[in-house]
Amino acid sequence: MTQIRREISFILTLSEELEDRLRISAQKEKSKVIKFVVQYEAFIGEKWKPIVRYDTSHGFSHKDIIHWNSEIVKQPLYFQDFNIAFTFATQIPI
């Protein structure tokens, strides 16, 4: 039996002034999230800049805090699976 992989990707605007947003993408097999990225971005100096990113790019769920000087601080997320981490990331952007 072939597993069907579904992908979602969208941008959620967080303010009426269009100054901040969440960029969300995920891949699922059946009801299981197998990877995701949720990035909080702010419009600063005529550019969209990443501020906080939740993702699974290193095989585990984690939060990256991206400082103005491009320094990135990585913090692991201690959830039992990617579904819970993804839900957390989409509800708590910073």
Secondary structure, DSSP 4 states (H G I P E B T S, - for coil): -PPPEEEEEEEEE-STTS-EEEEEEEEEETTEEEEEEEEEEEEETTEEEEEEEEE-TTSS-EEEEE-TTS-EEEEE---SSHHHHHHHHHH---
